[in-house]
Amino acid sequence: MAKEGRIITDNGSFRILYHELDEGDAVVCRLSFKPAEEYLLVDLMARGVLLFPQARAQIASRSKVFQAVIFAPFMLPHTLVARDHHDLIEAIGLYAKEGIDQVVTKHDRKNAGMGIHLWSSLEEVYTQASYGVIPYPFVVQPFIPGCRDIRAIFLGNYEEAYERRNPYNFRNNLHFGGLGAVHQLTGEERDICKKVMTRGDFPFAHVDLLVTPDHRTYLSEINLRGGLKGAKIKGEEYQTRLKTIYDQQVASCHTKKGKKV
């Protein structure tokens, strides 16, 4: 007789029961990992443990480098990951060939605009990285002046979008002087968001879009959660809607004879 699966809904229970989890068990929560612990997701998948959100979404939410790899078709052309000096030397030739001067780098695991830097050239990035000033790996992108920054929130049947603007900083971050304005997603923008969410197994998301001056739309980044400054939805409603999504997943697991822990 098959055993009744357990449903883990919090990080504390997950830590206690980690070594016991097996096929038929489910972990229905966003797991809190230190960077060196994310391999545990691979172990859980190999054991047949159901994850919600799925492992790909949880890793992508943490790592801009991982995003640049799996979402490359949706990002600015010539977005690349620098894992070592060899990658940068190779990129210098590519960017020179394409006539790209100014570049932006993104630290792998920093948010709120804290890990984004503007450089006059990729050669300057290489010099700093060679002296250990910039930790590998990181993301490199061409810098395009005048881009618009659109954030879209998808939470169950709830959807909204707003534009973030900062006339005094190329980082259109609302925590450092930026302003938010309601934005109506175009069909193309919504389509890109949905395709990215599908590719990354995101059941809900904060999606940041980059719209160039010639009206081309690209993915900037995506996360399972993000700041709400500038959004119409507020914290209490956000948490209520998020809880509903998790509760629905738990209920789905129960129909498969799972037992909540």
N, C-alpha and C positions, 0 to 999 in steps of 0.2 A: 504493500500500500504506500503510495507516495506521501511524503511528509508534507505538512502544511507550511507554506512559506511564511517567513516573517517580513513585516514591513517596518523599516527603520525610517523615522521621520525627524531625527535630530542628530547632531554631530556627536553628542555625548554617548548615546546608545551605539552609534556606529563604531566609535573607538573601543568600547567595551566588547562588542560582538564581532569585530573585524575578522578575527581568525576563524570564527565559526560560520561565517556567511557562505552560502553555497547556492547552487542552481535552485531557482524557485523563490529565493529571497529577493527583496527589493529595498533599495535605498532611495527614498523620495524626499530629498532635500539637497540644497547646494552645499557641497562638502567644503570644509575649510582645510586647506592644505598649505604647508610651506612649499616653496619651489621644489625642493628635493623629494617631496612626497607624492608628486603627481603620478609616479609610476604605479601607485596603488590602484589607480583607475584601470590600468591594463590588467592587473592581477584580478580585480573584481570582474571584469569582462570575461577573462579566461575561465573564471569559475562559474560563469553563467548568471551572475547577479544582475538584476534589472536596475538600471540607474535612471533617475529623473531629477534634474535634466541629464541628458545623455553625456557621456564622457567627452565627446568632441566639443560640445557647447561649453562644458565646464573648463576645459583646457583653453579654448579660444578666448574665453572671457578673461583669463589671467594673462595670456601671452600675446602681445602684439606681433611677435616674430611668427608664431604659429598662424595667426590671422593672415600675415603677409604671404604665407605659403599656400594655405588652402583657399584663400579668397583672392588670389592674384588676378584672375580674369575680371574681377569687379573693381580693382584698385587702379590708381593712376598708372599709366604705362611707365615702365622702367622702375617701378617700386621693387626693391630687392632687399634681401637679408644679408647683412655682413656678419659672418660667423668668425672670421679671422682676417689677418692681413692680406692673404691671397685673394679673398673675395673682394676686398676694397681695391686692390691693384687692378683686378679685372674690371671692376665697376668704373674706375677712373677712365679707362679706355673707352668703355661703352658710352659714358656720359659725354666725353669729349667728342665722340663720333656723332652723337645726337645734338650737340650744341647746348648741352645743359650746364649752366654755371651754378647758380644758387641751389642749395639742397637743404632738406629738412631731415633730421635724424630723430628717431623715437626710441627711447629706452624701452626695453622689453616689458617691464612690469610696473611702470609708473603711470598714474592717472591724473586727472584734473589739470592737464597741461603742464605738469611738473617735469616731465621727461622729454619735452619737445624742444629741439634746438635748431636755429637757423644758421647756416654756414655760407660763406661766400663761394666756396668750391668744395668738391669732394677731396681734392688734394689736401685742403686744410683739415678735413675730417681724418684723413689717413695719418697726417702728422700727429694729431692729438691722440689718435688710437694707438699709434706706434709707441708713444710714451706712457701708455696706460691710463690716459685721462678718461677715455670713453670705454666702459666695460662691454665686451662682446657677450652675446650677440645683440644686434640692434637693427632697426629698420631704416632704410634710406629711401627718400623719395625726392623727385624734382620739386622745387618750390615754384608755385604759380601764383603771382600776386593777384589780388582782387577776387579770390575765390569766396563763395558763400558757404556758410557752415549751417547745415540743417540737421536737427536732431528729431528722430521719429521714435515714438514709444508705442510698442505693440504689447498689449496685456490682455489676453483672452479676446473678448469682442471689443475691447477698448483700443482706440487709436487716436493719436494726436501728433502734431509736428510743430516745431517752432524754429525760427532762425536765430542764431546767436551772432551778435555783431560786437566788435570792439575796434573803434577807430584809432586806438592808440597802441594796439598790440596785434601782431599777426595771429596770436593765439586767441581765437574767439571764445574765450572761456568766461562764463558768467561769474566765476568766483573772483576774478581779477579785473573787474571793471566793465565787463561786457553787458550788453542788454539783449533781452529776448523779445521776439515778435512772433505772433501767430503765423503759421505757414500752412498753406493747403498743399498737400502732396500732389504732384502730378502723377499721371498714370505710370510714366517711366520711373519716377522716383519710388513709388510704391512697389512696382514690379521688381526693382533692384533689391529693395529691402526684403521682400518675400523670397526671392531667389537665394539671397545670402542666408536668411534664416533657415531655409530648407537645406542648403549645402552644409550648414554648421549644426543642424539638429537643434535649433533654438526654439523652444516652445513659447517663449516670450523674449522681448529684447528691447534694448535701447540701441538704435542704429544711427550712427553719425555719417552724413553724406557730405561730399565735397562737390560743389557745383562751380565749374570754371566760368570765366568771363564769356566764353563762347558757348555756354549753356550745355556743357557735357557734365554728366553726373557720374560720380564714382563713390565707392565705399571708402570712408575714412577709417572707421573702426566700429566694432559691435561689442555689446556686453549684456550679460544677463541682468545687470542692475546698473544704475547710474544716478547722478544727481537729478533732482527735480526742480532746481532753481530755473525759473523761466517757463515751466510747464503749468498747464491749467490744473492737472490732477495734483492733489496734495497727498502728504504722507499717509494719513489715515485711510483714505479711499484706496490709495495705491496698495497698501498692505492688505486691505480687505480683499481686493481683487486678486492679489497674488496668492493669498491663502485659499481662495476659491479654486484656483488652478491646481494647487497642491492637493486640496481635499478631493477634487475630482479624480486626480491620479490615484490617490489612496483608495477611493471607492472602486476604481477600476481594478486595482490589485485585489481588493476584497472579493470581487466577483470571481476571481481566480483562486479563491480559498486561501488568501493570505491572512495572516494575523498580525495586527499592529503591535509593535513593541513599545 
